[in-house]
């Protein structure tokens, strides 16, 4: 079935938003699950989501029903998100080795199985279906996600921008949980997750009728003329062929015809560029995780210092600010294209991908330094600026990661490289746990000060691109 490139992109964004990251809207999902009464018991006689062996009866009885329920839900979320990172490399390997269709079929099976288990789960009878269901849905998300980025190969001149938009959609996908919370309030539990399971129709349609069995190649051939969109694309390609950078493009085309280097080689996974990319990504994701997890207590601490008020008054002000922060979250997919626009426009002007990527990396780092600096200042008004900059930084972090991999390495290794960066976010999660312990023992300002220094140190990635630019001048 034929569908224009813009139509493909729109459906890709829709699938990412609805199917790939709903689990990351866990606070809104919890409102549904707690209201239904999952993992609630008055006696404490219930096993936790991960722990198979029951605790000692005396210790279990000491826990309140609320503590047991919270522990069970925390265990589910921890297991699901950990497996999301672990499954990323497997999904990338499957995509690179066996193609789009087989990878998406694995994701489809996991999505259907998971959504069905969540739908039929009954409080007090089959609570653990939630554990299996959300774990499956979460893993399905990464298998589907790694097949989405190939759609950017349709856009030769705007590939970086499109990659950033897709990452922005993933960044905003946590907001889909709010959509399902709204449906739940109107239609109830079973109907909500039946509708969610029905989204598999979109996955099936794109898998069998729109996306190729293998992968969309990069660079794509010229489209046939006929539509305005295709005419514009042909004119763009013709202009590029006449540009002074045509010799460089010929060299790149010749390089693409060479033998694909091994994944574990100095040209791919063991290259200084990829190692630097991975370390940079770990630092930026740690900054993202700690901010999202500690925004409420961290903001409350600053408000109390600024307003010189009681904890209760600071909590009330912070609650209002958190509502406003939730509004900023919806802008992730809208802001994401900005980083890609910087990369694409720099590439168009200079014809040098390292200069374009250096611009994107530098902008991401400056955003991280800027909004982290604001979290060190006890000024309530400035925290609204930090809200906006943090959303920009988060979108840019995930967008530039995919863009660097997509433009710097062979397309045959994209899935594995992307999956590798995702699996190493486990380090970010562990670092975030340590930072929370440090913040609780000292203060969130002191923890953010450490992250501020780390953001400055992460300029090493930008410096590496400067070295590559000097090493390979055009």
N, C-alpha and C positions, 0 to 999 in steps of 0.2 A: 504494500500500500504506500502511495506517495504522499508525503506531507512536507510542507516547506520547512526550511531550517528554523525559522522563528517559531513555527508550530511545534517542532520537535523540542526546542528549547523550553517553551512554555510548559509542555507536558512533563519534561524532565524536572523543572522547578516544582511543579505540582506534586509529582511522585516523591521527590526528596522531602518536601515539606510535610506531607501527610503520612509517609510510610517509613522514613529512614531514621527519624530521631525523636519520635513521640516520647520515648522513655526519659528523655532529658527534661521533660516537663513534669517530672515526678511529683513536685509539690501539688500540682493540680490533680494529678492522678490519685494522689493520696486522699484528697477530699472525697473522691468517689468511693474508693476502697474502704475508707474508715466509716463513711456513712452507711455502707452496706453491712458493716460489722465483721469484716474478715479479720481473722486472728484475734478476735475478742473473746476473752473468757474471764469469768469472775473468780475462778479458783486458781488460775495460772497453770492448769494442766494442759499445756499445748506445747508442741515442739517448735523450735525456731526454724526459719526458712532453710538454713543451710545445715545446721547441726542435726545429725541423724540420731545420735545418742542423747537421751534426755539428761538434763542436769540432775544433781542430787535433789530429792524432793524438798528438803529443807530450804535450799537456796531458791528453788522455783517458787515456793510459797511466799518467800520474802518479797518477791517482785509483784508490783501492782499490775492490774490488767493492762493499763496504759503503757507501762514499760515493756511488757511482753509484746504488745502489738507493735510498738515503735521499733523494737529490736528486730522483729520479724520483717517488717517492711524495709528497714535499713539493710538487712541481710540480702533481701531480694534485689534491691537497687545496686548494692555493692557487687553481687555476683553477676548481674546482667551487664553492668558497665565494664567490669573487668573482662568478661568474655567478649564484649564488643571489641576491646583493644586486642585481645589475643587472636580473635577470628579475623582481624584485619589482614594479617599477613597471608593466611590461608586463602582468603577471598581474593587478594591481589595475585597470588600464585595461580589460582584457578582461572582468573580472568586472563592473565598473560599466556597461560599454557593451553587452555581449552576454549577460550573465547567467551563472548558475552552471553550467549543463550544458556549454556550449561551453568554458568555462574548465577544467572538470574533465576534459573529453575531451582537451584539450591535455596536461593533467597525466597522464592515463591512458596516452596514446601514449608520452610521454617515460618514464614509469615502466616500461612493458612493454619498450620498446626498450632502456633502460638495464640492467634486470635480466637481460634475455636476453644482452646483450653481456658482462656480468660472469660469467654462468653458463658461457658457451662459451669464455671467455678461457683460453688455454693458455700456461703459462710457457715462455718462450724462442721461442714461435711467434707468439702474438697478444697480447703484453703490453699494447699500446696500446689494446686493447679496454677495459681498465680505465679509461683516461682518458676515452674516449667514454661508457662505461657509467656511471661515477660522476658525471660531469658531467650526463648526462641525468637520472639519479635525483635529483640535488641540485636541478636546475631543476624537476623534477616536484613536488618537495616544496613549493616556494613557490606553484606554480599550484594545488595542492590546498589549501594552508594558507589562502589568501585566501578560499576558498569555505566555510571552516569557521565563521567568526565569525558568519555569518548565523543560525546555529542559536540563538545567544543571544537573538535577537529573539522567540523563543517565551516568554521570561521577562521580563515587564514589570517586576516588582519586584526581580528578582535578576539583571538583565542584566549589571551590572558584575561580579558574582561569577562568572558563567558565563564571561565573556570572560577573566577572570583564570585560571580553571581551564584553558581551552583554551591559553592562553599557557604555563601551567605544564606542560601535556602536551608542548608543543613544547620547553620547557626540559629536560624529562626524556627526550625522545626519543633523546638521545645514548646513553642506557642500553640502548636496543634493540639496539645493536651488541654488547653483552655477551650478550644473549639469543642472537644469531646465532653468536657465538663458541662458546657452549655447544652449540648444535645442530651446529656444524662439528666440534667435538671428538667428538661422538657419531656423526654420519652422514656426514661428509666434505664436500668443497667443492661438488661439483655438486648434491647433494641440498639443501644449505643454501640455495643461491641459487635453486634450483627452488622451494623453499618460499617464499622471499622474493617471487619472481615471482607465486606463487599468491595473494599478498595483493591482487593486482589484482582478484580476485573481490569483495573488500570494497568497493573503489573503484567497480566496475561496479554492484554492488547499490545502493549509496547514490546513485550518479549517476542511474540510471534508475528507481529505485523509491521513493526516500525524499525526495530533495531536488528542489525545483522547477526548471523550465527557466530561469526568470528569477532571482528571489531571494525569500527569506522577508521579507515586509514588516515594518516596525516602525512603529507598534505593531500586534500581531496582534489580531484580533477575539476576543471571548470564546469559549472552547471550549464545545462542547455538554456538557450535564450527563450523568452516567451513571457515571463512575468517581470514585473518591475523590479522585484527583488533580485531575480537572476541577472537582469540587465545591469543593475547596479554592481553586482558582484563581478560580472565580466569586465565592466569598465574599471573596477578597482584592481583586478588582476592585470589588466592591460597596462594600467598606469604603473603598477609595480614592476612589470617586465621592462618598462622603459626607464625606470629609475636608475640612478647611479649605483644602487646596491645590487644590481642584477648579477655581478660577478660573485659577490658573497653568496647569493642564493644558489648559484650554480655549484659553488663549493659545498654548500650544505646538502644539495641534492646528491652530489657525488659521495659525500660521507654517508648518506642514508643508504646508498647502494652497497656499502662495505659490509663485511660480516658483522653480525651482532655480537658485541663483547659479552663475556660471561657475567652473570649477575654479581658473583663474588670476585670481582676484579678491581684493579686500581682505576678503571674507567667508570665504574658504576658504584656498587655499594661500599667499596673500600676507598673511593676517591675522596680527597680532601674536601671537595665541594659538598658531597652528600653527607659526610660526617659533620661538617659545619652546619649544614641545613638541619640535621637531626638535633644537634645540640641547641641551636637557636630555637627550634620548635619546642623542645622540652622546656626551655626557660620561659618562652612566651605562654605556653599552655599552663605552666605552674602559676604564672601571674594571673591568667584567666580564672583558673580553678579557685585560687585563694580569694580573689575578689568576689566571685559569685557566691562562694560558700560563706564568706565572712563579711559581706556587705552590710548586713543588718547590725551585728554587734560592733563592727568597725565604725559605721556611720554614727551609731548611738554614742560611742565613745567620744567622737569628735564634736557632736552636738552638745553633749554634756559639758565639754571643756569650753566650747564657744558661748553657749547660752548661760553657763553657770547655774544650771538647773538641777533638779532631782532626777534620779533614774527613771521614775515614773513619767515625768514630763518629757524627758529625753526620748523615752520609749514611744510616747504618743506622737512626737514630732517625726521620729524615725519611721513610724508606721505609715504616716502620710507620704513621706519621701519614698518609701518602698513601693507604694502604689504608683507614684510617678515614674519610678525606675522601670516598673513592668511595662509602661507605655513605650519607653525607649527601646525595649527588647524587640518590639515588632519591626523596628527599622533595620534589623540586621541584613535582610536580603536587599533592601533598598540602598544601604551604604556600601555593600560589598563590591559593587561594580567600580567604585572610585579607585581602589587600588589597581584593579585591572586596567582602568582607563589610563592611569599614570604609566603603567608598564607598556601598554599598547602605543600610547602617544609618544613615549620616549623611543620605543623601538622604531616607530614610523619615521621619526625625525633623524635618528642617528644610524639606524640599520644595525645596531649592535645590541644583541640580546643581553650581554653582561651589564651594559649601562642601564638598560631597561629594568633588569632584575635588581640592580643595585639601588635604583630609585625606589622600587617597591619595598625592598628590605629596609632602607633607611627611613622611609615614611612610617613603616610598622614599628620600628624601634623608637622613633621620636614620639609616637603616640603612646607607647608603653611607658617611656620615661615621663612624659607630660602628665598622664592621668595618675601615675604612681606618686609623682611629686604633689599633686593636689590632695591625695589621701594622707599626706603628712601635715597638712595645714588645718588647724582647728577653725574652719570657717564654713558655716552651714551652706551659704549660697554657693561657694566654690564646689561643693560636693555635687551639685546638679551638673556642673561642667564635667566633673569626673564621670558621672553617669553616661553622658553623651560620648566622651572620649573612650570610655571603656568598651562601649558597644562597637565603636569604630575599630578599636584595637583588636577586639575579638574577631570581627569579620575579616580584618586584614591579616591576622595571624593565620587563620586556616586558609584564606585565599592565596596568600603569597607562598605558603608551603606547597600547595598543589601546582601553582604557576611555576615555581622554580624547578620542581621535578618535571613538569610537562615540557618546559622549554630547554632544559639543560641536558636531559637524558633521552635515550632512545625510547620511542613509544612502546616497544616490546617489553620494557621493564617498568612501565609506569605503575601498574597495579602492585607489584611486589615492593617497589620503593615507597609508594604511598602507604601500603599496609605496614611496612617497617616503621615509618614515622609514627603511625597510630599505636603500634604495640609498645613503643617506647614511652608513650604517655603514662604508662604505669609508673614510671619514675616520677613524673609530674604529680601523680596522685599521692605517692609516698612522700614526696617533698612537701606537698600541701598539708598532709597530716602532721608532719614535723612542725611546719609553720604555725598550725593551729595550736599545737601544744606550747610552742614558744610564745604565741600571742596571749594565751590564757595565763601563762606564768608571768609575763611581762606586760605587754600591751599590743594592740593591733597597730599602733603607730610604729613601734619598734620592729614588728614583723614586716610592715610595709617598707621600712627603711632598708632592710636587707634586700627586698625585692627591687627597690630603687637602684641599689648598687649593682644587682644582677642585670637589670635592664641596661645600665651603662656598659657593663662588661659584654653584653650581647652585641655591641657594635662591632665585635670581631668578625661577624658574618658580613657586614657591610665592607669591612676592611679587606676581606678575602676577595670580594668582587672587584674592589679597586686594584688589587694585585693582579687579578685575571685580566682586567682591562689594560693595565700597563704591560702585561706579559704578551698579550695578543692584540697589539694596536692595529687598527685598520687604516 
